[in-house]
Amino acid sequence: MVPSFLERLQQGQTLLSDGAMGTELQKRGLNTDDCPEEFNLAHPEIVQSIYSDYFAAGSDIVETNSFGGNRERLSQYGKETEVTLFNRKAAELARAVCPQGHFVAGSIGPTGAMLEPMGTLAIQIAYDFFKEQAEALAEGGVHLFYVETMMAVEEAEIAVRAVKESTGLPVVGSMTFDLAGDSVRTSWGVDIPTMVQRLSDAGADILGANCGNGVEVVLRAMQEMRPITSLPLMAQPNAGLPEIKDSFIVYPETPESFEEKMKAVLAVGIGILGGCCGSGPEHIRHLRHLINHNKKGSDD
């Protein structure tokens, strides 16, 4: 039998995730005012080509085009009634090109709203939004979930709990960190021990850091997480800090420099390695080389 996702992590394997979805969509026609999740229906061939490119580059796991697919975020485009349709289609497109022994992860990002009492979004409503999205992605056939790019630990907790309780599938709980003196914190001031404790208690199977200011910050996050949790870790940094060149947003890390910097991240002991904004299939191809080389070295 083919080992399950969690079994492979428990065996000590490092699985390769994918790179960015947003920047790849932009390269293939997504405009700044477009709803990314609507592309699942309007341009399924584009979305599926990105999935296929990442699998071809060596990804073990590819994320669905559903990061902003919750009811709150979709309401910004007047698409809040399309949650189930957009998310289910995102998963179905990925599953259709997923090779045997590989996995599809349902991507779930923040709502973009502030929870009560600081904001107006009630905790139960937020839970219901995440549950609705998770159930649609599960209907489409995802194997696991990435709750990612979270900055408020309360929202991350709610999302992890909603996904776990509604689907029972493995869940990554990942937050975005910035440097804060000798440590790292989210923009909401959440430190690593708080994140580890609260997301573990909420039911996360894997803990991670993604997006942010590049490899260095994610490395620091991994170094702080590793000694205080036995759960597998996920690292998916941006390809550096974005810059504006000729009216376009570009990311400075080349596939070669990205691979070189990620050596230190892999050495911490990582279960899932991948990229976030600015990283594309070629970055992932280089990470495939890094993981394979590291495995060969450990086998010698």
Contacts in CASP RR format, 6 or more apart in sequence:
PFRMAT RR
TARGET T0000
AUTHOR 0000-0000-0000
METHOD contacts of the structure
MODEL  1
MVPSFLERLQQGQTLLSDGAMGTELQKRGLNTDDCPEEFNLAHPEIVQSI
YSDYFAAGSDIVETNSFGGNRERLSQYGKETEVTLFNRKAAELARAVCPQ
GHFVAGSIGPTGAMLEPMGTLAIQIAYDFFKEQAEALAEGGVHLFYVETM
MAVEEAEIAVRAVKESTGLPVVGSMTFDLAGDSVRTSWGVDIPTMVQRLS
DAGADILGANCGNGVEVVLRAMQEMRPITSLPLMAQPNAGLPEIKDSFIV
YPETPESFEEKMKAVLAVGIGILGGCCGSGPEHIRHLRHLINHNKKGSDD
2 100 0 8 1.000
2 101 0 8 1.000
3 11 0 8 1.000
5 15 0 8 1.000
5 61 0 8 1.000
5 103 0 8 1.000
5 143 0 8 1.000
5 144 0 8 1.000
5 170 0 8 1.000
6 170 0 8 1.000
6 205 0 8 1.000
8 15 0 8 1.000
9 15 0 8 1.000
9 206 0 8 1.000
9 232 0 8 1.000
9 271 0 8 1.000
9 272 0 8 1.000
12 271 0 8 1.000
13 271 0 8 1.000
14 266 0 8 1.000
14 269 0 8 1.000
14 270 0 8 1.000
14 271 0 8 1.000
14 272 0 8 1.000
14 273 0 8 1.000
14 291 0 8 1.000
14 294 0 8 1.000
14 295 0 8 1.000
15 60 0 8 1.000
15 61 0 8 1.000
15 103 0 8 1.000
15 271 0 8 1.000
15 272 0 8 1.000
15 273 0 8 1.000
16 58 0 8 1.000
16 59 0 8 1.000
16 60 0 8 1.000
16 61 0 8 1.000
16 272 0 8 1.000
16 273 0 8 1.000
16 274 0 8 1.000
16 284 0 8 1.000
16 287 0 8 1.000
16 288 0 8 1.000
16 291 0 8 1.000
17 59 0 8 1.000
17 60 0 8 1.000
17 61 0 8 1.000
17 62 0 8 1.000
17 63 0 8 1.000
17 105 0 8 1.000
17 234 0 8 1.000
17 236 0 8 1.000
17 272 0 8 1.000
17 273 0 8 1.000
17 274 0 8 1.000
17 275 0 8 1.000
18 54 0 8 1.000
18 59 0 8 1.000
18 61 0 8 1.000
18 62 0 8 1.000
18 63 0 8 1.000
18 274 0 8 1.000
18 275 0 8 1.000
18 284 0 8 1.000
19 54 0 8 1.000
19 59 0 8 1.000
19 236 0 8 1.000
19 274 0 8 1.000
19 275 0 8 1.000
19 276 0 8 1.000
19 278 0 8 1.000
19 279 0 8 1.000
19 280 0 8 1.000
19 281 0 8 1.000
19 283 0 8 1.000
19 284 0 8 1.000
20 239 0 8 1.000
20 275 0 8 1.000
20 276 0 8 1.000
20 277 0 8 1.000
20 278 0 8 1.000
20 279 0 8 1.000
20 280 0 8 1.000
21 36 0 8 1.000
21 50 0 8 1.000
21 63 0 8 1.000
21 65 0 8 1.000
21 67 0 8 1.000
21 107 0 8 1.000
22 30 0 8 1.000
22 36 0 8 1.000
22 67 0 8 1.000
22 277 0 8 1.000
23 249 0 8 1.000
23 251 0 8 1.000
23 277 0 8 1.000
23 278 0 8 1.000
23 280 0 8 1.000
24 50 0 8 1.000
24 53 0 8 1.000
24 280 0 8 1.000
24 281 0 8 1.000
25 36 0 8 1.000
25 39 0 8 1.000
25 46 0 8 1.000
25 47 0 8 1.000
25 50 0 8 1.000
25 65 0 8 1.000
28 46 0 8 1.000
28 49 0 8 1.000
28 50 0 8 1.000
29 46 0 8 1.000
30 36 0 8 1.000
30 39 0 8 1.000
35 74 0 8 1.000
35 77 0 8 1.000
35 79 0 8 1.000
36 65 0 8 1.000
36 67 0 8 1.000
36 68 0 8 1.000
37 65 0 8 1.000
37 66 0 8 1.000
37 68 0 8 1.000
37 69 0 8 1.000
37 74 0 8 1.000
37 79 0 8 1.000
37 82 0 8 1.000
37 86 0 8 1.000
37 87 0 8 1.000
37 90 0 8 1.000
38 77 0 8 1.000
38 79 0 8 1.000
38 82 0 8 1.000
38 86 0 8 1.000
39 46 0 8 1.000
39 47 0 8 1.000
39 65 0 8 1.000
40 47 0 8 1.000
40 65 0 8 1.000
40 66 0 8 1.000
40 86 0 8 1.000
40 89 0 8 1.000
40 90 0 8 1.000
40 93 0 8 1.000
41 85 0 8 1.000
41 86 0 8 1.000
41 89 0 8 1.000
44 89 0 8 1.000
44 93 0 8 1.000
47 65 0 8 1.000
47 90 0 8 1.000
47 93 0 8 1.000
48 93 0 8 1.000
48 94 0 8 1.000
48 96 0 8 1.000
48 97 0 8 1.000
50 65 0 8 1.000
51 62 0 8 1.000
51 93 0 8 1.000
51 94 0 8 1.000
51 97 0 8 1.000
51 98 0 8 1.000
52 97 0 8 1.000
53 281 0 8 1.000
54 62 0 8 1.000
54 280 0 8 1.000
54 281 0 8 1.000
54 284 0 8 1.000
55 62 0 8 1.000
55 97 0 8 1.000
55 98 0 8 1.000
55 99 0 8 1.000
55 102 0 8 1.000
56 281 0 8 1.000
57 280 0 8 1.000
57 281 0 8 1.000
57 282 0 8 1.000
57 284 0 8 1.000
57 285 0 8 1.000
57 288 0 8 1.000
58 284 0 8 1.000
58 285 0 8 1.000
58 288 0 8 1.000
59 102 0 8 1.000
59 284 0 8 1.000
59 288 0 8 1.000
60 101 0 8 1.000
60 102 0 8 1.000
60 103 0 8 1.000
61 102 0 8 1.000
61 103 0 8 1.000
61 104 0 8 1.000
61 105 0 8 1.000
61 144 0 8 1.000
61 272 0 8 1.000
62 94 0 8 1.000
62 98 0 8 1.000
62 102 0 8 1.000
62 103 0 8 1.000
62 104 0 8 1.000
62 105 0 8 1.000
63 104 0 8 1.000
63 105 0 8 1.000
63 106 0 8 1.000
63 107 0 8 1.000
63 146 0 8 1.000
64 87 0 8 1.000
64 90 0 8 1.000
64 91 0 8 1.000
64 93 0 8 1.000
64 94 0 8 1.000
64 104 0 8 1.000
64 105 0 8 1.000
64 106 0 8 1.000
64 107 0 8 1.000
64 137 0 8 1.000
64 142 0 8 1.000
65 90 0 8 1.000
65 93 0 8 1.000
65 107 0 8 1.000
66 86 0 8 1.000
66 87 0 8 1.000
66 90 0 8 1.000
66 91 0 8 1.000
66 106 0 8 1.000
66 107 0 8 1.000
66 108 0 8 1.000
66 133 0 8 1.000
66 137 0 8 1.000
67 107 0 8 1.000
67 108 0 8 1.000
67 109 0 8 1.000
67 148 0 8 1.000
67 149 0 8 1.000
68 74 0 8 1.000
68 109 0 8 1.000
69 83 0 8 1.000
69 86 0 8 1.000
69 87 0 8 1.000
69 108 0 8 1.000
69 109 0 8 1.000
69 133 0 8 1.000
70 83 0 8 1.000
70 108 0 8 1.000
70 109 0 8 1.000
70 111 0 8 1.000
70 129 0 8 1.000
70 130 0 8 1.000
70 132 0 8 1.000
70 133 0 8 1.000
71 80 0 8 1.000
71 83 0 8 1.000
71 129 0 8 1.000
71 132 0 8 1.000
71 133 0 8 1.000
72 80 0 8 1.000
72 111 0 8 1.000
72 112 0 8 1.000
72 113 0 8 1.000
72 121 0 8 1.000
72 126 0 8 1.000
72 129 0 8 1.000
73 109 0 8 1.000
73 110 0 8 1.000
73 111 0 8 1.000
73 112 0 8 1.000
74 80 0 8 1.000
74 82 0 8 1.000
74 83 0 8 1.000
74 86 0 8 1.000
79 86 0 8 1.000
83 132 0 8 1.000
83 133 0 8 1.000
83 136 0 8 1.000
84 132 0 8 1.000
84 135 0 8 1.000
84 136 0 8 1.000
84 139 0 8 1.000
85 136 0 8 1.000
86 136 0 8 1.000
87 133 0 8 1.000
87 136 0 8 1.000
87 137 0 8 1.000
87 140 0 8 1.000
88 136 0 8 1.000
88 137 0 8 1.000
88 139 0 8 1.000
88 140 0 8 1.000
89 140 0 8 1.000
90 106 0 8 1.000
90 137 0 8 1.000
91 104 0 8 1.000
91 106 0 8 1.000
91 136 0 8 1.000
91 137 0 8 1.000
91 138 0 8 1.000
91 139 0 8 1.000
91 140 0 8 1.000
91 141 0 8 1.000
91 142 0 8 1.000
92 140 0 8 1.000
92 141 0 8 1.000
94 104 0 8 1.000
94 142 0 8 1.000
95 104 0 8 1.000
95 140 0 8 1.000
95 141 0 8 1.000
95 142 0 8 1.000
98 104 0 8 1.000
103 143 0 8 1.000
103 144 0 8 1.000
104 141 0 8 1.000
104 142 0 8 1.000
104 143 0 8 1.000
104 144 0 8 1.000
105 142 0 8 1.000
105 143 0 8 1.000
105 144 0 8 1.000
105 145 0 8 1.000
105 146 0 8 1.000
105 172 0 8 1.000
106 137 0 8 1.000
106 142 0 8 1.000
106 144 0 8 1.000
106 145 0 8 1.000
106 146 0 8 1.000
107 145 0 8 1.000
107 146 0 8 1.000
107 148 0 8 1.000
108 130 0 8 1.000
108 133 0 8 1.000
108 134 0 8 1.000
108 137 0 8 1.000
108 145 0 8 1.000
108 146 0 8 1.000
108 147 0 8 1.000
108 148 0 8 1.000
108 159 0 8 1.000
108 163 0 8 1.000
109 147 0 8 1.000
109 148 0 8 1.000
109 149 0 8 1.000
109 150 0 8 1.000
109 159 0 8 1.000
110 149 0 8 1.000
110 150 0 8 1.000
110 151 0 8 1.000
110 152 0 8 1.000
110 155 0 8 1.000
110 159 0 8 1.000
111 121 0 8 1.000
111 126 0 8 1.000
111 129 0 8 1.000
111 155 0 8 1.000
113 119 0 8 1.000
113 120 0 8 1.000
113 121 0 8 1.000
113 126 0 8 1.000
114 120 0 8 1.000
114 121 0 8 1.000
114 152 0 8 1.000
115 121 0 8 1.000
115 122 0 8 1.000
115 123 0 8 1.000
115 126 0 8 1.000
115 152 0 8 1.000
115 154 0 8 1.000
115 155 0 8 1.000
115 158 0 8 1.000
116 122 0 8 1.000
116 123 0 8 1.000
123 154 0 8 1.000
123 158 0 8 1.000
126 155 0 8 1.000
126 158 0 8 1.000
126 159 0 8 1.000
127 158 0 8 1.000
127 161 0 8 1.000
127 162 0 8 1.000
128 162 0 8 1.000
130 147 0 8 1.000
130 158 0 8 1.000
130 159 0 8 1.000
130 162 0 8 1.000
130 163 0 8 1.000
131 162 0 8 1.000
131 163 0 8 1.000
131 165 0 8 1.000
131 166 0 8 1.000
134 145 0 8 1.000
134 162 0 8 1.000
134 163 0 8 1.000
134 166 0 8 1.000
134 167 0 8 1.000
135 166 0 8 1.000
135 167 0 8 1.000
137 145 0 8 1.000
138 166 0 8 1.000
138 167 0 8 1.000
138 169 0 8 1.000
142 169 0 8 1.000
143 169 0 8 1.000
143 170 0 8 1.000
144 169 0 8 1.000
144 170 0 8 1.000
144 171 0 8 1.000
144 172 0 8 1.000
145 163 0 8 1.000
145 167 0 8 1.000
145 169 0 8 1.000
145 170 0 8 1.000
145 171 0 8 1.000
145 172 0 8 1.000
146 172 0 8 1.000
146 173 0 8 1.000
146 174 0 8 1.000
146 210 0 8 1.000
146 234 0 8 1.000
147 156 0 8 1.000
147 159 0 8 1.000
147 160 0 8 1.000
147 163 0 8 1.000
147 171 0 8 1.000
147 172 0 8 1.000
147 173 0 8 1.000
147 174 0 8 1.000
147 204 0 8 1.000
148 172 0 8 1.000
148 173 0 8 1.000
148 174 0 8 1.000
148 210 0 8 1.000
148 211 0 8 1.000
148 236 0 8 1.000
149 174 0 8 1.000
149 175 0 8 1.000
149 176 0 8 1.000
149 210 0 8 1.000
149 211 0 8 1.000
149 276 0 8 1.000
150 156 0 8 1.000
150 159 0 8 1.000
150 173 0 8 1.000
150 174 0 8 1.000
150 175 0 8 1.000
150 176 0 8 1.000
150 186 0 8 1.000
151 175 0 8 1.000
151 176 0 8 1.000
151 186 0 8 1.000
151 187 0 8 1.000
151 188 0 8 1.000
151 190 0 8 1.000
152 186 0 8 1.000
152 188 0 8 1.000
152 190 0 8 1.000
153 175 0 8 1.000
153 186 0 8 1.000
153 188 0 8 1.000
153 190 0 8 1.000
153 194 0 8 1.000
153 195 0 8 1.000
153 198 0 8 1.000
153 199 0 8 1.000
156 173 0 8 1.000
156 175 0 8 1.000
156 195 0 8 1.000
156 198 0 8 1.000
156 199 0 8 1.000
156 202 0 8 1.000
157 198 0 8 1.000
157 199 0 8 1.000
157 201 0 8 1.000
157 202 0 8 1.000
160 171 0 8 1.000
160 173 0 8 1.000
160 199 0 8 1.000
160 202 0 8 1.000
160 203 0 8 1.000
160 204 0 8 1.000
161 202 0 8 1.000
161 203 0 8 1.000
163 169 0 8 1.000
163 171 0 8 1.000
164 171 0 8 1.000
164 202 0 8 1.000
164 203 0 8 1.000
164 204 0 8 1.000
170 205 0 8 1.000
170 206 0 8 1.000
171 203 0 8 1.000
171 204 0 8 1.000
171 205 0 8 1.000
171 206 0 8 1.000
172 204 0 8 1.000
172 205 0 8 1.000
172 206 0 8 1.000
172 207 0 8 1.000
172 208 0 8 1.000
172 234 0 8 1.000
172 272 0 8 1.000
173 199 0 8 1.000
173 204 0 8 1.000
173 206 0 8 1.000
173 207 0 8 1.000
173 208 0 8 1.000
173 234 0 8 1.000
174 207 0 8 1.000
174 208 0 8 1.000
174 209 0 8 1.000
174 210 0 8 1.000
174 234 0 8 1.000
174 236 0 8 1.000
175 186 0 8 1.000
175 190 0 8 1.000
175 195 0 8 1.000
175 199 0 8 1.000
175 208 0 8 1.000
175 209 0 8 1.000
175 210 0 8 1.000
176 186 0 8 1.000
176 187 0 8 1.000
176 209 0 8 1.000
176 210 0 8 1.000
176 211 0 8 1.000
176 212 0 8 1.000
177 184 0 8 1.000
177 185 0 8 1.000
177 186 0 8 1.000
177 192 0 8 1.000
177 209 0 8 1.000
177 212 0 8 1.000
177 217 0 8 1.000
177 218 0 8 1.000
177 220 0 8 1.000
177 221 0 8 1.000
178 184 0 8 1.000
178 185 0 8 1.000
178 186 0 8 1.000
178 187 0 8 1.000
178 212 0 8 1.000
178 213 0 8 1.000
178 217 0 8 1.000
179 213 0 8 1.000
179 216 0 8 1.000
179 217 0 8 1.000
179 220 0 8 1.000
180 189 0 8 1.000
180 191 0 8 1.000
183 191 0 8 1.000
183 192 0 8 1.000
183 220 0 8 1.000
183 224 0 8 1.000
184 191 0 8 1.000
184 192 0 8 1.000
184 209 0 8 1.000
184 217 0 8 1.000
184 220 0 8 1.000
184 221 0 8 1.000
184 224 0 8 1.000
185 191 0 8 1.000
186 195 0 8 1.000
192 221 0 8 1.000
192 224 0 8 1.000
192 225 0 8 1.000
192 228 0 8 1.000
193 224 0 8 1.000
193 228 0 8 1.000
195 207 0 8 1.000
196 207 0 8 1.000
196 225 0 8 1.000
196 228 0 8 1.000
196 229 0 8 1.000
199 207 0 8 1.000
200 207 0 8 1.000
200 229 0 8 1.000
200 231 0 8 1.000
204 231 0 8 1.000
205 231 0 8 1.000
205 232 0 8 1.000
206 231 0 8 1.000
206 232 0 8 1.000
206 233 0 8 1.000
206 234 0 8 1.000
206 271 0 8 1.000
206 272 0 8 1.000
207 225 0 8 1.000
207 229 0 8 1.000
207 231 0 8 1.000
207 232 0 8 1.000
207 233 0 8 1.000
207 234 0 8 1.000
208 221 0 8 1.000
208 222 0 8 1.000
208 225 0 8 1.000
208 233 0 8 1.000
208 234 0 8 1.000
208 235 0 8 1.000
208 236 0 8 1.000
209 217 0 8 1.000
209 218 0 8 1.000
209 221 0 8 1.000
209 222 0 8 1.000
209 225 0 8 1.000
209 234 0 8 1.000
209 235 0 8 1.000
209 236 0 8 1.000
209 237 0 8 1.000
210 218 0 8 1.000
210 234 0 8 1.000
210 235 0 8 1.000
210 236 0 8 1.000
210 237 0 8 1.000
210 275 0 8 1.000
210 276 0 8 1.000
211 236 0 8 1.000
211 237 0 8 1.000
211 238 0 8 1.000
211 276 0 8 1.000
211 277 0 8 1.000
212 218 0 8 1.000
212 237 0 8 1.000
212 238 0 8 1.000
212 276 0 8 1.000
213 238 0 8 1.000
213 240 0 8 1.000
213 241 0 8 1.000
214 237 0 8 1.000
214 238 0 8 1.000
214 239 0 8 1.000
214 240 0 8 1.000
214 241 0 8 1.000
214 253 0 8 1.000
215 237 0 8 1.000
215 240 0 8 1.000
215 253 0 8 1.000
215 258 0 8 1.000
215 261 0 8 1.000
215 262 0 8 1.000
215 264 0 8 1.000
215 265 0 8 1.000
216 261 0 8 1.000
217 237 0 8 1.000
218 235 0 8 1.000
218 236 0 8 1.000
218 237 0 8 1.000
218 265 0 8 1.000
219 235 0 8 1.000
219 237 0 8 1.000
219 261 0 8 1.000
219 264 0 8 1.000
219 265 0 8 1.000
219 268 0 8 1.000
221 235 0 8 1.000
222 233 0 8 1.000
222 235 0 8 1.000
222 265 0 8 1.000
222 268 0 8 1.000
222 269 0 8 1.000
222 270 0 8 1.000
223 268 0 8 1.000
225 233 0 8 1.000
226 233 0 8 1.000
226 268 0 8 1.000
226 269 0 8 1.000
232 270 0 8 1.000
232 271 0 8 1.000
232 272 0 8 1.000
233 268 0 8 1.000
233 269 0 8 1.000
233 270 0 8 1.000
233 271 0 8 1.000
233 272 0 8 1.000
234 270 0 8 1.000
234 271 0 8 1.000
234 272 0 8 1.000
234 273 0 8 1.000
234 274 0 8 1.000
235 262 0 8 1.000
235 265 0 8 1.000
235 268 0 8 1.000
235 270 0 8 1.000
235 272 0 8 1.000
235 273 0 8 1.000
235 274 0 8 1.000
236 272 0 8 1.000
236 273 0 8 1.000
236 274 0 8 1.000
236 275 0 8 1.000
236 276 0 8 1.000
237 262 0 8 1.000
237 265 0 8 1.000
237 275 0 8 1.000
237 276 0 8 1.000
238 251 0 8 1.000
238 253 0 8 1.000
238 275 0 8 1.000
238 276 0 8 1.000
238 277 0 8 1.000
238 278 0 8 1.000
238 279 0 8 1.000
239 251 0 8 1.000
239 252 0 8 1.000
239 253 0 8 1.000
239 258 0 8 1.000
239 275 0 8 1.000
239 276 0 8 1.000
239 277 0 8 1.000
239 278 0 8 1.000
239 279 0 8 1.000
239 280 0 8 1.000
239 283 0 8 1.000
240 251 0 8 1.000
240 252 0 8 1.000
240 253 0 8 1.000
240 278 0 8 1.000
241 251 0 8 1.000
241 252 0 8 1.000
242 249 0 8 1.000
242 250 0 8 1.000
242 251 0 8 1.000
242 277 0 8 1.000
242 278 0 8 1.000
243 249 0 8 1.000
243 250 0 8 1.000
243 251 0 8 1.000
243 252 0 8 1.000
244 250 0 8 1.000
251 277 0 8 1.000
251 278 0 8 1.000
251 279 0 8 1.000
253 261 0 8 1.000
253 278 0 8 1.000
253 279 0 8 1.000
253 283 0 8 1.000
255 282 0 8 1.000
255 283 0 8 1.000
255 285 0 8 1.000
255 286 0 8 1.000
256 286 0 8 1.000
258 275 0 8 1.000
258 279 0 8 1.000
258 283 0 8 1.000
258 286 0 8 1.000
258 287 0 8 1.000
259 283 0 8 1.000
259 286 0 8 1.000
259 287 0 8 1.000
259 289 0 8 1.000
259 290 0 8 1.000
262 273 0 8 1.000
262 287 0 8 1.000
262 290 0 8 1.000
263 290 0 8 1.000
265 273 0 8 1.000
266 273 0 8 1.000
266 290 0 8 1.000
266 291 0 8 1.000
266 294 0 8 1.000
273 287 0 8 1.000
273 290 0 8 1.000
273 291 0 8 1.000
274 284 0 8 1.000
274 287 0 8 1.000
275 283 0 8 1.000
275 284 0 8 1.000
275 287 0 8 1.000
END
